[in-house]
Amino acid sequence: MHEELKEWLGITKADGLIYLTYIIAISGFFINNIIIVSFLYIIAVISGIYSIKHGSPKKKEVSKFTNAIKKYVYHVCLFIAIVIMIFRYITLF
């Protein structure tokens, strides 16, 4: 499949990692044990950092516009996931 189409459809490896980050962040709302939630959120942050590492670098196969979007979108997604996690910690106490 064309590389740019994969980027826009969200089916790259980095997209899968950010999806995993969100799944873990949201699953914390269904668990009331602070230790388990903390462990899950550590895994979520690590997954988000790896998504930035794999998703942000420029690719020659895609357009300049797509590379410009990729440069920031993974950072913003991780920031939103961290905000979700912080909200869960606030509601957990």
Secondary structure by P-SEA (a helix, b strand, c coil): ccaaaaaaacccaaaaaaaaaaaaaaaccccccaaaaaaaaaaaaaaaaaaaaacccccccccaaaaaaaacaaaaaaaaaaaaaaaaaaaac
